[in-house]
Amino acid sequence: MKFLLLLLPVVALVATLFYIDQHYKGIDKTLVPVYELENHQISSDLEMQVVDPETGKLKVQGWAVYPNKLSYQPSLSKTYWPILSRDKQWNYFYVRNKNYLVTMAHANVGVVKSSYINVLKIGGDYDVTETLIEDYFGNYVFIDVNKNGNGIYSVVEHPDLTMKFIKPEGDTEVQINVNSKTDDHTISANLVGVNWSEGITHVENQTIDGDYHSFNTKMLVDFVGSVTLNGKNIMKCTSKNPCMGLHDNGRSVGKYTNVWVWGSLAFKVQGGKRGQTKKIGLNLSGSEATQNASGDAIWIDDKIYKLDSIVVDKVNDTTWTLKSYVSKGQKYPKNKIDLTFKVDAKHTISKNFIIIDIDFNSNFGIMSGTIESEDGQKIEFKDEFAFVEEMFSRW
C-alpha cells in the first residue's frame, strides 16, 4: 500500500507530461499569417506607461512611430508563474555588409537567460559561426528591464563571450563591444550606432483577456567600426560607407505556447532620377496573437512607412511570396509590397523536453520584388540578402 502511495505522484507527473505533449502535437509549427488589421496608430505625443501596474494588462494597443513617449515596465501579476516567469526581455542587433551578417542578442525568458553572437557568410553554403551562452541561473546575462534603451541596455560576461550593448544617458549612439574566444573560433567587434532611422513600436494583447502582451521596437541603424573572425577583418564600417543594421528591443508577458514569423532585410539601391543611393529596409512580423496592429513596415532613407495586412505564402520549401493583403471592398493600401523570397539555407535549433519545446528556423536567402510608398516612391530590386525566422516555442 505504501508503495502504491509513493507511486501515485510519479504516475500523476507522467500523465501530465503525456497530456501536455499530446495536447500540443496538433499545433501546426509553420505559420502562414493572413489577417485583416485595425492597425490602430497611437499618437507619438502620447506619454504613458502602457502597462497598468494594478492589473498587469496593457492600457493601450496599436503602433507608434519611435522615438515616442511610451514606456513599458513589467509588473507582478497573475501572468507570472511561481517558477517560470512569463516575463521576457530581449535586445537584438544585426549588422551586415556585402559578404557577412553578424547577429547579436541578449535574451531573458524567465529563469532561463541566453546570449549569442552569430557570424554568417552570405551566399554559397551560408556557413554560420556561433558562440551561444545558455545561462540557467542568471550568472552571466544582465538586461536592464526598466530603462527601455536609455542608459545601459544589457551585458553578458562569460568565459567564452563578453558582450556589451551600452547607450550613455542622453546620448544617441549605442556602443557594442564583443570578445568571444572558444576552442573553435575567436570573434571580436567594436561598433558604434551613429545614425538611427525612424522606428516602429508595436504593443498588443496576445489573448482576448489581455493577460499576455508584447511591447516591441524595431529600427534601422548605421554602424561604424569593425568585426574580426579568427583574426580576419570581415567588416570595416566607416562614416563614408557605414554598415547597415537593425535593432530589435522587446519586452513581453508571454503565453506558454507561441508561434510567429519574423523577417527582415536591409540594403542600398540606386534609384531616383539622378540615380541617388537609397537605403531600404523591411520588417515583417506575424503571429497567432490577437491583431490590433502589426509591426510590418518599410523604410526608405530612414523614414518609416507603415504596412497594413500582409499575406505570407510558402509556395514550397524554397519559395515564399510576401504581398500586401487586399480584401473585398478594401481600398488598395497606401504602402505596399510584392516580394518573392528564395530560401538557400537554414539555421535550425530544435529541442523537445515535452514541457519545453523549441522549433526555431532561420531561413537565409535572397529577396526580389517591388516596394511602393504613399508618397509615390517605387523601389524595384533583385537578389538582395534577407532572412525569415519561423518560431514555435513552448515554455
Secondary structure as UniProt FT lines:
FT   HELIX           2..25
FT   TURN            44..45
FT   STRAND          47..49
FT   TURN            53..55
FT   STRAND          62..66
FT   STRAND          69..71
FT   TURN            78..79
FT   STRAND          87..96
FT   STRAND          100..109
FT   TURN            110..111
FT   STRAND          112..121
FT   TURN            124..125
FT   STRAND          128..135
FT   TURN            136..137
FT   STRAND          141..143
FT   TURN            148..149
FT   STRAND          151..157
FT   STRAND          161..167
FT   TURN            169..170
FT   STRAND          174..181
FT   STRAND          186..205
FT   TURN            208..209
FT   STRAND          213..229
FT   TURN            230..231
FT   STRAND          232..237
FT   STRAND          243..253
FT   STRAND          257..271
FT   TURN            272..275
FT   STRAND          276..287
FT   STRAND          297..300
FT   TURN            301..302
FT   STRAND          303..306
FT   STRAND          310..314
FT   STRAND          319..324
FT   TURN            328..329
FT   STRAND          336..352
FT   STRAND          357..372
FT   TURN            374..375
FT   STRAND          378..394
//
